[in-house]
């Protein structure tokens, strides 16, 4: 799992979600486009989206391991002012651009 910066974009290696820097230190996160977030919040959101993507359907199994994963995601979600379930549902239901051409259109 990794979050990388490419110009004004923050991208995740395991998730299609992105964050775009709209102003100095203010980002728009793909699964929460209605809110502006800080850089710390954007990274937390992308980390959460990576965990959700990696665990995928296993998140919905009741095991000690998934309980730990939900606690990890809860910490990231708290940074965004969300609970873990809301954040995961947002990640799973959102479809956002990932190609350079689509990113260019989205950033206008």
Secondary structure, DSSP 8 states (H G I E B T S, - for coil): --EEEETTEEEESSSS-EEEEEETTEEEEGGGTTSEE-HHHHHHHHHHHHHHHHHGGGGGS-SHHHHHHHHHHHHHHHHTT--HHHHHHHHHH-----SHHHHHHHT-
